[in-house]
Protein backbone atom coordinates (compact mmCIF):
# COMPACT_ATOMS: atom_id res chain seq x y z
CA UNK A 1 0.00 0.00 0.00
CA UNK A 2 1.19 3.49 -0.81
CA UNK A 3 0.93 5.88 2.15
CA UNK A 4 0.61 9.66 1.93
CA UNK A 5 0.54 12.19 4.80
CA UNK A 6 -2.50 14.47 4.61
CA UNK A 7 -1.30 18.04 4.37
CA UNK A 8 -3.13 21.32 4.94
CA UNK A 9 -1.82 24.76 4.04
CA UNK A 10 -1.49 27.14 6.99
CA UNK A 11 0.48 29.89 5.25
CA UNK A 12 2.93 30.63 2.45
CA UNK A 13 6.23 32.47 2.42
CA UNK A 14 6.15 33.16 -1.37
CA UNK A 15 5.10 30.88 -4.25
CA UNK A 16 7.26 28.88 -6.60
CA UNK A 17 10.36 26.73 -6.41
CA UNK A 18 12.19 27.07 -3.11
CA UNK A 19 9.32 28.74 -1.27
CA UNK A 20 8.46 27.64 2.25
CA UNK A 21 5.00 26.41 3.25
CA UNK A 22 3.58 26.46 6.76
CA UNK A 23 1.53 23.26 6.95
CA UNK A 24 -0.34 20.92 9.24
CA UNK A 25 0.38 17.29 8.42
CA UNK A 26 -1.75 14.35 9.50
CA UNK A 27 -0.09 10.95 9.85
CA UNK A 28 -1.43 8.19 7.62
CA UNK A 29 -0.81 5.65 10.39
CA UNK A 30 -1.92 7.12 13.73
CA UNK A 31 -3.72 10.35 12.75
CA UNK A 32 -1.32 12.61 14.71
CA UNK A 33 -1.36 16.24 13.51
CA UNK A 34 1.89 18.22 13.44
CA UNK A 35 2.73 21.73 12.28
CA UNK A 36 5.82 21.98 10.13
CA UNK A 37 7.52 24.07 7.49
CA UNK A 38 8.26 22.31 4.23
CA UNK A 39 9.70 23.27 0.87
CA UNK A 40 7.39 23.67 -2.13
CA UNK A 41 7.92 21.85 -5.42
CA UNK A 42 10.33 19.39 -3.87
CA UNK A 43 10.49 16.20 -1.84
CA UNK A 44 10.24 16.63 1.92
CA UNK A 45 11.21 14.18 4.65
CA UNK A 46 8.22 13.95 7.01
CA UNK A 47 8.19 12.07 10.31
CA UNK A 48 5.23 11.69 12.65
CA UNK A 49 5.99 13.04 16.16
CA UNK A 50 3.84 10.31 17.73
CA UNK A 51 4.43 6.97 15.96
CA UNK A 52 7.61 8.03 14.10
CA UNK A 53 6.38 6.75 10.72
CA UNK A 54 8.41 8.44 7.99
CA UNK A 55 7.82 9.28 4.38
CA UNK A 56 9.66 11.23 1.71
CA UNK A 57 6.80 13.09 0.05
CA UNK A 58 6.89 15.37 -3.00
CA UNK A 59 4.76 18.50 -2.54
CA UNK A 60 3.65 21.04 -5.14
CA UNK A 61 1.19 23.50 -3.59
CA UNK A 62 -0.34 25.30 -6.58
CA UNK A 63 -3.78 26.38 -7.82
CA UNK A 64 -4.42 22.85 -9.08
CA UNK A 65 -3.57 20.98 -5.89
CA UNK A 66 -5.02 23.23 -3.16
CA UNK A 67 -8.63 22.64 -2.16
CA UNK A 68 -9.84 26.21 -1.51
CA UNK A 69 -12.58 25.16 0.93
CA UNK A 70 -10.40 22.93 3.18
CA UNK A 71 -6.85 24.16 2.37
CA UNK A 72 -5.81 20.54 1.82
CA UNK A 73 -2.87 20.14 -0.54
CA UNK A 74 -3.51 17.28 -2.97
CA UNK A 75 -0.75 14.75 -3.58
CA UNK A 76 -0.01 12.04 -6.12
CA UNK A 77 2.69 9.41 -6.24
CA UNK A 78 3.51 6.03 -7.66
CA UNK A 79 5.79 3.12 -6.98
CA UNK A 80 6.86 0.43 -9.44
CA UNK A 81 4.10 -2.16 -9.75
CA UNK A 82 4.42 -5.62 -8.32
CA UNK A 83 5.62 -6.98 -11.66
CA UNK A 84 9.29 -6.45 -12.45
CA UNK A 85 10.36 -4.02 -15.14
CA UNK A 86 12.99 -6.44 -16.40
CA UNK A 87 13.12 -10.07 -17.38
CA UNK A 88 16.03 -12.34 -16.64
CA UNK A 89 15.19 -15.59 -18.42
CA UNK A 90 13.58 -14.34 -21.60
CA UNK A 91 14.57 -10.89 -22.84
CA UNK A 92 12.49 -8.42 -24.79
CA UNK A 93 14.38 -8.99 -28.05
CA UNK A 94 14.13 -12.77 -27.58
CA UNK A 95 10.42 -13.00 -28.36
CA UNK A 96 8.48 -10.66 -26.08
CA UNK A 97 6.19 -8.35 -28.00
CA UNK A 98 5.72 -5.66 -25.32
CA UNK A 99 7.69 -4.05 -22.55
CA UNK A 100 5.31 -3.35 -19.65
CA UNK A 101 6.05 -0.57 -17.18
CA UNK A 102 3.69 -1.17 -14.23
CA UNK A 103 2.84 1.37 -11.53
CA UNK A 104 0.91 1.43 -8.29
CA UNK A 105 -0.58 4.94 -8.17
CA UNK A 106 -2.14 6.85 -5.27
CA UNK A 107 -3.89 10.20 -5.63
CA UNK A 108 -5.14 12.01 -2.52
CA UNK A 109 -7.18 15.19 -2.29
CA UNK A 110 -7.80 15.70 -6.03
CA UNK A 111 -11.18 14.07 -6.66
CA UNK A 112 -12.72 15.08 -9.99
CA UNK A 113 -9.53 16.53 -11.47
CA UNK A 114 -7.72 15.14 -14.49
CA UNK A 115 -4.29 13.72 -13.72
CA UNK A 116 -1.83 12.81 -16.48
CA UNK A 117 0.79 10.07 -16.10
CA UNK A 118 3.68 10.29 -18.57
CA UNK A 119 6.34 7.71 -19.25
CA UNK A 120 9.42 8.35 -21.40
CA UNK A 121 11.95 5.67 -22.23
CA UNK A 122 15.41 7.06 -23.00
CA UNK A 123 18.70 5.50 -23.89
CA UNK A 124 20.75 5.87 -20.75
CA UNK A 125 24.07 6.50 -22.51
CA UNK A 126 22.96 9.58 -24.51
CA UNK A 127 19.44 10.46 -23.18
CA UNK A 128 17.87 10.04 -26.63
CA UNK A 129 14.14 9.47 -26.29
CA UNK A 130 13.22 6.03 -27.57
CA UNK A 131 9.46 6.28 -27.06
CA UNK A 132 6.87 7.75 -24.73
CA UNK A 133 3.29 7.32 -23.63
CA UNK A 134 0.76 9.43 -21.69
CA UNK A 135 -2.63 8.65 -20.24
CA UNK A 136 -5.27 10.44 -18.20
CA UNK A 137 -6.57 9.32 -14.82
CA UNK A 138 -9.74 10.80 -13.34
CA UNK A 139 -9.95 10.09 -9.60
CA UNK A 140 -13.54 9.68 -8.42
CA UNK A 141 -12.67 9.44 -4.71
CA UNK A 142 -10.66 11.67 -2.40
CA UNK A 143 -8.25 8.73 -1.97
CA UNK A 144 -7.92 6.91 -5.28
CA UNK A 145 -5.57 3.99 -5.92
CA UNK A 146 -4.67 2.15 -9.11
CA UNK A 147 -2.69 -1.05 -8.62
CA UNK A 148 -0.76 -2.51 -11.52
CA UNK A 149 -1.65 0.33 -13.87
CA UNK A 150 0.78 0.06 -16.77
CA UNK A 151 2.12 1.61 -19.93
CA UNK A 152 3.22 -0.81 -22.62
CA UNK A 153 5.68 -0.30 -25.45
CA UNK A 154 5.70 -2.56 -28.49
CA UNK A 155 8.78 -4.10 -30.03
CA UNK A 156 8.39 -1.74 -33.03
CA UNK A 157 9.34 1.23 -30.83
CA UNK A 158 12.86 -0.10 -30.31
CA UNK A 159 15.80 -0.18 -32.71
CA UNK A 160 18.77 -2.53 -32.25
CA UNK A 161 20.89 0.38 -30.94
CA UNK A 162 18.31 0.87 -28.15
CA UNK A 163 19.18 -2.57 -26.76
CA UNK A 164 21.13 -1.26 -23.79
CA UNK A 165 20.39 0.27 -20.44
CA UNK A 166 17.19 2.33 -20.47
CA UNK A 167 16.14 5.25 -18.28
CA UNK A 168 12.43 5.22 -17.44
CA UNK A 169 11.36 8.80 -16.66
CA UNK A 170 7.84 8.87 -15.29
CA UNK A 171 5.82 11.85 -14.09
CA UNK A 172 2.40 12.61 -12.74
CA UNK A 173 1.20 16.04 -13.89
CA UNK A 174 -1.87 18.19 -13.52
CA UNK A 175 -3.86 19.03 -16.62
CA UNK A 176 -2.04 22.40 -16.49
CA UNK A 177 1.36 20.63 -16.64
CA UNK A 178 2.25 21.14 -12.94
CA UNK A 179 4.56 18.32 -11.81
CA UNK A 180 2.91 16.43 -8.95
CA UNK A 181 5.46 13.60 -8.74
CA UNK A 182 8.38 12.31 -10.79
CA UNK A 183 10.75 9.39 -10.68
CA UNK A 184 13.58 7.90 -12.73
CA UNK A 185 14.46 4.21 -12.82
CA UNK A 186 17.34 2.66 -14.67
CA UNK A 187 16.58 -0.76 -16.17
CA UNK A 188 18.01 -3.28 -18.58
CA UNK A 189 14.90 -5.17 -19.74
CA UNK A 190 16.74 -7.53 -22.08
CA UNK A 191 19.84 -9.70 -21.89
Secondary structure by P-SEA (a helix, b strand, c coil): cccccbbbbcccccccccccccbbbbbcccbbbbbbbbbccccccccccccccccbbbbbbccccccccccbbbbbbcccccccccccccccccccccccccccccccccccbbbbbbbbbccccccccccbbbbbbbbcccbbbbccccccccccccccccccbbbbbbbcccccccccccbbbbbcccc
